[in-house]
Amino acid sequence: MATEPVKLTPTTGMITRKSPTLAEPISDDERSSDNSEMLPNANSSSPAMAWAGAAVWPLILSLPLTLSSPLSPTSYANLFPQSWYSYNPSTDSPKPLGLTLGILAVAVGQVFVLLFFGMYRSGILTNRSEPASIQRAGARPYDFSEGMATHLSQPEGFVLLVAYLSVTWMYDLMPKSYYSFEGTIQWPELAACLVLQDGVQYVMHRLEHVVSAELYKRSHKPHHRFTNPRLFDAFNGSLPDTIIMILIPLYITANVIRTCNVWTYMAFGSTYANWLTLIHSEYALPWDGIFRMLGMGTPGDHHVHHKFFKYNYGHLFMWFDMLAGTYRSPETFAPKIFNLGT
């Protein structure tokens, strides 16, 4: 299948669009049939200044970090009455402060992700050049404000996630430790939650693809209309898809890892939601090379799934795909479709 041409600016090597594309899914046979000129390594053309954007990762955790530290002037104990956060699992009902702060933590993380992506996409972090697109056909053109409004208003996205968090929290459906404000972020538990969530999500994602054509049609197919996704497509799908692939894994994870406190749960929610957003980026990100060496999910890895459908079912980690034999690297599996280094 022919792809729309792209061109390189002579001074920076950054990729610029010539025309939009929302390609149809392609077969394995088609993945190397394009004989157009190969493009240079996408990451090699990114200015070092783009690495300033890596600050988005600690900023995603800014709310639980600043509120939970006893040394911080913004410690929760200094800001809120004790009656708002004290919790006796034997006698107390869940209080809304933890829920409110948890939702706010994800929102704050989203603000930093969108600020980073806006500066990165517009060239502020890349010497006024467009970043290298994941796919050689180029990134889809769109208005940033439209993309942001679409992203934040999806009922199957943040609206459904807020509803899930509210019900499971206020109806006391979480393990008792999750309601505790004692301590700070528990890093081992945070890592365990991220890995388990992605492992369960891998299974649910793969089942959506293979159990039946009817299940796929009603759940995951709406999300797969984006074969060249943009960052703002992350939660654009269907209500059944969000329930099966996100909410069920979230509830399983919470009930398997039962020792988290509220700060760890908060950090997990913010990291998970914002990382899931970033892997839908239409551009290669500065840290992608390091992430891929560690088996951590990148936009290039996830674009392989959106383009071919039957590989790279993982999101945050590629470990489960590697174990199951479903992992494909974008630059080695389909170098005619994806830019080198993505």
Disulfide bonds with the S-S distance in Angstrom:
none
